[in-house]
C-alpha cells in the first residue's frame, strides 16, 4: 500500500466522528422534517431553522455527500434514504441520531475501559448506569424518546423475523424486556392469530400499551411486568423473543435470563434471540465488532457481542436444543433455540 492510500484510509477512520455529529446535528435541527414538506434553498432552510445561511449550505453539501439529501432545481430535497428520517416514514429512523449523545462522550474513556474492564458512566457523566436508567424511567418524555431509538432497530428487525420464521404453529409470543414492543407487534401484525405479551418494567409497559393500541392490537396483545433477572416470567407464551438483551449482560446473568425463558415456555416452545452474532473466531461485521467494544464502555463487565458457538453453548446449558443461527444483512441476526 502506498503512503497516500494509507493516509486516505486512516484519515477516513480517524475522522469518522464528523459523520456521526453531522448526522445528529441535522436530525436535531429538524432538517429532514423540514425538507419533507418540499424542496427548499439553503437560504430558505436556514431562515426556518434559525441557523447561519453559509453554515446551512455547508451542512446540506455534507448531507448530500452522505446520500441523505439530493439537489433539486429549486434547492435541496430529502433523498430516498433521508425520507426515513421524517415523521412520515412508516419506520421512523431519525432516533438513530441518539448515537450522537451521550455515547461519544463515554467513548472518550475507552482506554480506561480497556484497562479496567468496566463501564464509564461515572467517569464520563458523573452518575451510575443504575441512577441514569432510574431517572430515565421517571421522565416520560425521555423514556419515550429512548423507546423510539430501540424501535428504530426493532421495527425493521421484527418485520424481517416475521418474514423468515413461521409462527403459524404458535399461539402466543412474549417479548421479554420488550420495551415499547416494536419487534413483537410487527410479528403480530403479520400473524393475525397470534396473541402477544410485552414484558417489561411498569413505566415501559405504559409506553408499550400506547404502541399496542396504535397498531390496532389491543384485542390480542397485552403487557405484563416482571423482573428480567429474578423472574419468574409470565406463563402462557409458546414463543419468546429476546431482542438486544443478552449482549447487555455477562455470562452469569445471561444464564439466569435464559433459564427464566426456558422455565416460562411449554414443551415444544421456541426462543428467538435477536443479536449481532459474531463468527466463532470473533470476527464479524464492522458494526458487530465495534458494538462489542460499546458494551465494554456502557454495560456490566462481561457484556459483549457473542459468537455463534457461545450462544449455542449458553442455550444448551439452559436446556434448549436444535439451535440454529439465521444471518441477516442487518445490525442483528437471529438465534433460535427450542425446548424439548
C-alpha angles and dihedrals in degrees: 000000000000121000093249091051089051091047092052094049096042092046089052090053096044095047098043090109087075090065093052094049094044090053093046094046092050092050094046091049090052095240096149095043090052093048090050086075091061142290119313140173125257089250093051093047091047090056093051094046095040095235131128112277095229091048090049091052091053091048092051092048089052091048090051089052088053091050095246098115135027132212115253131188089256098039131286134342135181116275120228087266092047090054088071088064095066134084088246092066114107086220106035110210099173091102087072084082086079087081083079093068141067096347098070090056091052090048089059084077097049090118090060091046089054092051098041100031093224139107123271105225096115095042096047104031106018093241141082126253089246092054092045094053093042088057090046092055090051094054111070094193095052092041092055090048091052090048088053089057091051091047091053084070100028099053098058092035090050090052090050093050090049089053098049103035122062110227093176094107093050129084106194135021122202121198106209112214082356098167111203089351098248095147099044095043091056088054090047092051091056096043107049094186095059123104117205143207124197108202119197143111118307098259091050092046089058090058090045091053089057091050092046090054092045089054092050093244101119091113092057109023131064140165131242131183126230139147112261096217104026097043148150098182123214115274127228103070122108092188124048128190126203110190118189091332108111095054088064092065143059120244095269093058091041088058090053092050094047092047090051089051092048092050092049095052125082122228110292090024120141134223118208115196120194110202140128102265118209125209117260090260086056093250119127143129117338089247092050097051093043091047088057088060088047089058088055090055099045110023140057119291109281095029109132149129107280136213126247089255093050092052092048091051093050092047093049091048088057091051102261119139140190091039119184139173124221114196119219127195086236142086090275136040131201127255117189127199127176130207112229 
